[in-house]
Amino acid sequence: MALSAWVGGGGMRVRIVAARRRRSAAALAAEVAALRAAGTRVLVLEPACADPAAIGTNTMARDRRIEVVEAARASTERTPRRIGRRRLGRIGLAVS
């Protein structure tokens, strides 16, 4: 049996990070599903392409915190343009 994370290479640290991200994604999906089942509107903001590069493989690295916050802020500010104001309005989120 071969899994893409193992076949793709990249070293043990990369594979461990990928496994953590898969578990986090599954937990997030379950939480979103529960909220939506209860009638709550949910907008999930996920990292943009530049965010994982800013975060790196060590999510607890203190020396990267400013870079991570700046990347997260920038991608969050771009979200309304990326998603579109009309689409945000349809799900009940006002954008100024």
DOKEGU-148572 format. One line per field, with one value per atom (N, C-alpha, C, CB): x, y, z; residue number from 1; atom name. Coordinates in steps of 0.05 Angstrom, whole numbers, always signed. Glycine has a CB too. Example, Ala and Ser with C-alpha at 12.3 -4.5 7.8 and 13.67 -1.06 7.14 Angstrom:
xx = +264;+246;+264;+226;+257;+273;+258;+282;
yy = -114;-90;-66;-89;-45;-21;+1;-12;
zz = +156;+156;+156;+181;+142;+143;+157;+114;
resi = 1;1;1;1;2;2;2;2;
name = N;CA;C;CB;N;CA;C;CB;
This chain:
xx = +17;+0;+18;-19;+11;+27;+8;+43;+16;+0;+16;-5;+2;+15;+34;-5;+28;+45;+72;+32;+72;+97;+112;+92;+97;+109;+121;+89;+108;+116;+143;+96;+153;+179;+177;+199;+199;+199;+209;+172;+216;+227;+205;+243;+214;+196;+180;+211;+193;+180;+157;+200;+162;+141;+117;+152;+123;+101;+85;+112;+99;+85;+68;+106;+78;+63;+38;+80;+41;+19;-2;+29;+6;-13;-28;+2;-14;-27;-47;-6;-40;-59;-84;-45;-80;-103;-122;-94;-110;-127;-141;-109;-127;-140;-162;-119;-158;-178;-203;-167;-199;-221;-237;-212;-223;-236;-252;-215;-240;-254;-279;-235;-276;-300;-322;-292;-316;-336;-349;-324;-333;-344;-362;-321;-354;-370;-396;-354;-395;-419;-438;-412;-428;-446;-459;-430;-443;-454;-475;-432;-469;-489;-514;-476;-511;-534;-552;-525;-540;-555;-567;-537;-562;-573;-555;-598;-530;-511;-498;-491;-496;-481;-452;-490;-436;-408;-391;-401;-371;-352;-325;-352;-312;-286;-264;-283;-247;-224;-200;-218;-190;-167;-142;-173;-119;-94;-92;-70;-83;-77;-50;-78;-43;-18;+7;-14;+8;+32;+32;+33;+10;+8;+24;-20;+22;+38;+68;+31;+76;+105;+113;+110;+96;+102;+103;+82;+84;+82;+106;+56;+114;+136;+127;+159;+146;+139;+136;+160;+147;+145;+125;+173;+100;+79;+83;+52;+101;+106;+132;+108;+143;+168;+163;+181;+175;+171;+183;+183;+205;+219;+203;+246;+183;+167;+140;+162;+133;+106;+98;+104;+116;+109;+103;+131;+120;+115;+89;+139;+83;+58;+34;+57;+34;+12;+8;+17;+30;+28;+16;+55;+25;+15;-15;+30;-23;-51;-68;-54;-59;-74;-77;-59;-56;-58;-77;-30;-76;-94;-123;-86;-127;-154;-166;-154;-149;-158;-164;-137;-151;-156;-181;-132;-191;-213;-238;-219;-247;-272;-268;-279;-245;-241;-240;-215;-227;-224;-251;-205;-267;-293;-314;-302;-312;-332;-352;-346;-356;-375;-403;-375;-412;-439;-443;-445;-423;-425;-425;-402;-409;-409;-436;-387;-447;-474;-495;-482;-493;-513;-512;-508;-489;-488;-491;-462;-498;-505;-481;-517;-460;-436;-434;-411;-437;-434;-405;-450;-397;-370;-370;-356;-354;-354;-333;-350;
yy = -23;+0;+25;+0;+44;+69;+93;+71;+110;+135;+158;+141;+177;+198;+214;+217;+217;+232;+218;+236;+192;+177;+175;+149;+172;+170;+196;+160;+218;+245;+253;+264;+240;+247;+273;+251;+287;+312;+309;+323;+285;+282;+277;+306;+267;+259;+283;+246;+306;+330;+339;+353;+339;+347;+328;+348;+302;+283;+286;+254;+291;+295;+320;+297;+342;+366;+361;+389;+347;+341;+324;+325;+305;+289;+306;+266;+324;+342;+360;+360;+370;+387;+371;+399;+346;+330;+326;+302;+320;+317;+342;+307;+365;+391;+397;+413;+391;+395;+378;+389;+353;+336;+346;+307;+355;+366;+391;+372;+409;+433;+426;+451;+407;+399;+389;+378;+374;+364;+386;+343;+405;+428;+446;+445;+450;+466;+452;+471;+426;+410;+412;+381;+410;+412;+439;+405;+460;+487;+492;+508;+483;+486;+470;+478;+446;+429;+443;+402;+460;+474;+500;+480;+506;+529;+554;+536;+550;+573;+577;+568;+602;+608;+608;+635;+595;+592;+601;+563;+617;+623;+615;+654;+596;+586;+601;+555;+614;+627;+609;+655;+600;+581;+596;+557;+585;+598;+601;+583;+624;+628;+616;+659;+616;+603;+612;+607;+638;+648;+642;+678;+636;+632;+608;+629;+584;+562;+567;+537;+582;+588;+606;+602;+625;+642;+626;+665;+608;+592;+573;+575;+560;+541;+515;+552;+497;+471;+471;+451;+491;+493;+515;+498;+506;+526;+541;+512;+533;+546;+563;+526;+567;+583;+612;+580;+621;+649;+669;+653;+661;+680;+686;+669;+671;+675;+688;+648;+693;+702;+728;+706;+747;+772;+767;+793;+751;+745;+730;+727;+711;+696;+714;+674;+732;+750;+769;+767;+779;+797;+782;+808;+757;+741;+735;+715;+728;+722;+747;+711;+770;+795;+801;+818;+799;+806;+787;+804;+761;+743;+747;+714;+754;+759;+784;+762;+805;+829;+825;+851;+806;+800;+783;+786;+770;+751;+763;+740;+787;+797;+801;+824;+809;+812;+785;+827;+765;+739;+725;+722;+726;+713;+729;+710;+755;+772;+782;+757;+808;+821;+810;+851;+805;+795;+768;+793;+750;+724;+726;+706;+744;+748;+758;+767;+776;+787;+765;+809;+746;+724;+707;+707;+705;+688;+705;+673;+730;+747;+761;+731;+764;+778;+805;+761;+826;+853;+860;+874;+871;+880;+909;+864;+925;+953;+961;+969;
zz = +0;+0;+0;+25;-17;-18;-15;-45;+3;+6;-6;+36;-18;-32;-15;-44;+11;+29;+32;+56;+31;+34;+7;+45;-14;-41;-49;-61;-42;-50;-39;-43;-19;-8;+8;-30;+11;+26;+54;+26;+62;+89;+110;+97;+132;+154;+165;+176;+168;+180;+161;+183;+136;+117;+118;+88;+120;+122;+148;+119;+169;+195;+194;+218;+183;+181;+163;+169;+141;+124;+138;+98;+154;+170;+190;+184;+203;+222;+208;+237;+185;+170;+162;+146;+153;+146;+170;+135;+193;+217;+225;+241;+223;+228;+209;+228;+183;+163;+168;+135;+176;+183;+207;+187;+227;+251;+244;+273;+228;+219;+204;+203;+185;+169;+187;+149;+207;+225;+241;+245;+250;+265;+248;+277;+223;+204;+198;+178;+194;+188;+212;+182;+236;+260;+262;+285;+257;+258;+237;+255;+213;+191;+196;+164;+207;+213;+234;+224;+251;+271;+260;+295;+233;+221;+222;+234;+230;+231;+204;+253;+195;+171;+178;+159;+161;+167;+142;+175;+147;+126;+137;+119;+124;+132;+117;+128;+132;+120;+123;+134;+101;+101;+92;+82;+99;+91;+61;+102;+52;+24;+18;+17;-7;-16;+0;-45;+5;+19;+49;+15;+61;+90;+99;+98;+87;+97;+95;+81;+74;+72;+95;+45;+103;+126;+152;+128;+154;+179;+181;+179;+159;+160;+172;+176;+177;+188;+218;+180;+232;+261;+268;+274;+273;+278;+304;+279;+321;+346;+346;+368;+323;+321;+327;+292;+350;+358;+339;+386;+326;+309;+283;+302;+277;+253;+259;+239;+284;+291;+277;+321;+274;+261;+231;+264;+218;+190;+186;+180;+205;+203;+206;+225;+226;+231;+207;+256;+196;+172;+148;+165;+144;+121;+125;+118;+150;+156;+152;+184;+162;+159;+129;+173;+114;+85;+71;+73;+76;+62;+71;+67;+96;+106;+93;+137;+90;+77;+48;+80;+35;+7;+3;-6;+24;+21;+8;+48;+17;+4;-26;+16;-35;-64;-78;-70;-64;-76;-77;-60;-56;-55;-71;-26;-68;-82;-62;-104;-62;-44;-46;-48;-71;-75;-62;-106;-65;-53;-22;-62;-11;+18;+27;+26;+12;+19;+19;-1;+0;-1;+24;-26;+37;+61;+86;+62;+82;+105;+118;+125;+103;+114;+100;+111;+114;+102;+101;+119;+79;+74;+68;+52;+83;+78;+58;+104;
resi = 1;1;1;1;2;2;2;2;3;3;3;3;4;4;4;4;5;5;5;5;6;6;6;6;7;7;7;7;8;8;8;8;9;9;9;9;10;10;10;10;11;11;11;11;12;12;12;12;13;13;13;13;14;14;14;14;15;15;15;15;16;16;16;16;17;17;17;17;18;18;18;18;19;19;19;19;20;20;20;20;21;21;21;21;22;22;22;22;23;23;23;23;24;24;24;24;25;25;25;25;26;26;26;26;27;27;27;27;28;28;28;28;29;29;29;29;30;30;30;30;31;31;31;31;32;32;32;32;33;33;33;33;34;34;34;34;35;35;35;35;36;36;36;36;37;37;37;37;38;38;38;38;39;39;39;39;40;40;40;40;41;41;41;41;42;42;42;42;43;43;43;43;44;44;44;44;45;45;45;45;46;46;46;46;47;47;47;47;48;48;48;48;49;49;49;49;50;50;50;50;51;51;51;51;52;52;52;52;53;53;53;53;54;54;54;54;55;55;55;55;56;56;56;56;57;57;57;57;58;58;58;58;59;59;59;59;60;60;60;60;61;61;61;61;62;62;62;62;63;63;63;63;64;64;64;64;65;65;65;65;66;66;66;66;67;67;67;67;68;68;68;68;69;69;69;69;70;70;70;70;71;71;71;71;72;72;72;72;73;73;73;73;74;74;74;74;75;75;75;75;76;76;76;76;77;77;77;77;78;78;78;78;79;79;79;79;80;80;80;80;81;81;81;81;82;82;82;82;83;83;83;83;84;84;84;84;85;85;85;85;86;86;86;86;87;87;87;87;88;88;88;88;89;89;89;89;90;90;90;90;91;91;91;91;92;92;92;92;93;93;93;93;94;94;94;94;95;95;95;95;96;96;96;96;
name = N;CA;C;CB;N;CA;C;CB;N;CA;C;CB;N;CA;C;CB;N;CA;C;CB;N;CA;C;CB;N;CA;C;CB;N;CA;C;CB;N;CA;C;CB;N;CA;C;CB;N;CA;C;CB;N;CA;C;CB;N;CA;C;CB;N;CA;C;CB;N;CA;C;CB;N;CA;C;CB;N;CA;C;CB;N;CA;C;CB;N;CA;C;CB;N;CA;C;CB;N;CA;C;CB;N;CA;C;CB;N;CA;C;CB;N;CA;C;CB;N;CA;C;CB;N;CA;C;CB;N;CA;C;CB;N;CA;C;CB;N;CA;C;CB;N;CA;C;CB;N;CA;C;CB;N;CA;C;CB;N;CA;C;CB;N;CA;C;CB;N;CA;C;CB;N;CA;C;CB;N;CA;C;CB;N;CA;C;CB;N;CA;C;CB;N;CA;C;CB;N;CA;C;CB;N;CA;C;CB;N;CA;C;CB;N;CA;C;CB;N;CA;C;CB;N;CA;C;CB;N;CA;C;CB;N;CA;C;CB;N;CA;C;CB;N;CA;C;CB;N;CA;C;CB;N;CA;C;CB;N;CA;C;CB;N;CA;C;CB;N;CA;C;CB;N;CA;C;CB;N;CA;C;CB;N;CA;C;CB;N;CA;C;CB;N;CA;C;CB;N;CA;C;CB;N;CA;C;CB;N;CA;C;CB;N;CA;C;CB;N;CA;C;CB;N;CA;C;CB;N;CA;C;CB;N;CA;C;CB;N;CA;C;CB;N;CA;C;CB;N;CA;C;CB;N;CA;C;CB;N;CA;C;CB;N;CA;C;CB;N;CA;C;CB;N;CA;C;CB;N;CA;C;CB;N;CA;C;CB;N;CA;C;CB;N;CA;C;CB;N;CA;C;CB;N;CA;C;CB;N;CA;C;CB;N;CA;C;CB;N;CA;C;CB;N;CA;C;CB;N;CA;C;CB;N;CA;C;CB;N;CA;C;CB;N;CA;C;CB;N;CA;C;CB;N;CA;C;CB;N;CA;C;CB;N;CA;C;CB;N;CA;C;CB;N;CA;C;CB;
